[in-house]
Structures are given as structure tokens and as C-alpha cells.
Amino acid sequence: MADQQRPTPGIGCLGTIVGVLVLVGVVVLVVFVGVFALLVVAGLVVVGLVVWAVDRLLLALSPKRRERREAAQRAFVWRFGGIPTGTDPFGGPGAGDVIDTTATEDGWSDGGDPGQLGRG
């Protein structure tokens, strides 16, 4: 067979090896970025918890700090309005109103006819 008739040599399995190495590199990079992001978030949570704990400790130890915090909260409520405390989640009319009711019995305790519904 003449040299011109032979098929040109390819890269063989080198392409597969390079593809697998690139895939493994991408997976390792994604795992490292994920672990790094998880560590950053965990660090921020720990810092937040430490700041919250120090704030609570300072509030417990300092009466002046408690007074300043209460004054700031009163000023905020005075400026922006309070949060309604009723059962209406949208703060509409009647939010925060207390409804006083009295239960009555309809003929059950006096031996009268309980009506058409009956007892069972």
C-alpha cells in the first residue's frame, strides 16, 4: 500500500482523555466554589449570631442602652405608625378591636325541645 493511500492518522484516544480531564476539572471547580460559598454563608451567620448575642448582653447590662432602644422604638412607631394587633391580617377596620360575646343555651338545660336537629 502506498503512503498516499493510507488513512491519515488521528489523535486516537487522546481526545477522550482530554475531555475526561476537562470534565473532572469542571466538577472539582464547581465543588470548590460551592464549598467556598457555603463557608462564606456559614461565616456570615456566625458573625450575625455573635453580634446579636453581644447586643442582647449589652441590653441586659446597661439600663441607659435599654432606655435609648425603647426611645428609638417609640419614635419609630410615632413616625410610621404601629402594627395592628387584631385578627385582620391586612389591618383593615376592626383590626385590634376586642369583641365581647356571651354564650346562650337554646332549650338544652331547661329540658325543652332541642329543635329539629336532635342530639345525635
N, C-alpha and C positions, 0 to 999 in steps of 0.2 A: 504494500500500500504506500502510495506516495505521501509526502508530508502535506501536500495541499488537500488531499482527500480526507485526512484525519479531522475529527471534530476539534474545535478549539477548546482548550482546557478551561473549565470553570473554576470557581472558588471552592467548590465541593461543600464540605460541611462547615466551612469557616463562617458562612452567613448565619447558619443556625446557632453556632456558638456565640457569635457576636450578638444576635438577637436575644438569646437567653441571658447573656451578661447585662445587656441594657435593661431587660425586664427586671432582673434581680436588683439592679441599681435603682430603678424607679421605685420598686417596692420598699427597699431599705430607706430611701429618701422620704417616702411618704410616712413610714413608721417613725422615723426620727422627728419629722416635723410634727406628727401627731403627739408624740411623747413630749416634745418641747412645748407645744400649745397646752397640753394637759398640765404640765408643771407650772406654766405661767398662770393659768387659771387657778390652780390649787394655791399658788403663792399669793395671788390677789385675795382669795377667800381667807387665807390665814391672816394676812395683813388687816383685812376688814374686821375679822373677829377680834384681833388684838386691839385695834382702835376702838371698837365697840366696848370691849371689856375695860379698857382704860377710862373711857368716857363714863361708863357706869360706876367705876370705882371712884372717880373724881366727884361724881354727883353724890355718891354716898358719903364722902368725906368732907365735902365743902358746902356749908349752908349758903354761902354767897353765890356759888355756882348754881345751886338749885333755884335760888331766887331769880337770878338772871335768866335761867332757862324758862321758868314759869312766866316771867315778864315778857320774854320774846314770844312764847306761845300765845299769851293773851293779846299781844299786839298783832300777831298774825291772824288770830280769829277775829279781832276787831276790824282789821283791814279787809279781809277776804270773806268773812262770814263763817259761821260754824257748820259743822257737819250735822245734818238731821239725824235724830236718833230713833225715829219711828220705824214702822214696819214697811213703809213705802220706800222701795229702793231708789226711786227717782227723785225723792224729796218734794213731791207734789203736795197739794193741800191735804192736810190731815197728818202729815208726817210729824211724828213726835207727840201726837195727841194721845191721851190715855182715855180709853173707853171703859166706863164702869157698867157692868151688866149684873143682873140678878136672875138667877135660875128660878123657874116656876115649875110646879108639877101639875099635870092635867089629869086629875082624877085617879091617879095611881095610889096615892097614900090614903085617900078617904074611902076607898072601897067602891068607887064609882066605876062606870063602864070605861075601859081604856080606849074605846074607839074601835074603828073597823080594823085596825092593824093587828090587834091581839097581842099576846105575849109569846108567840112562838110560831 
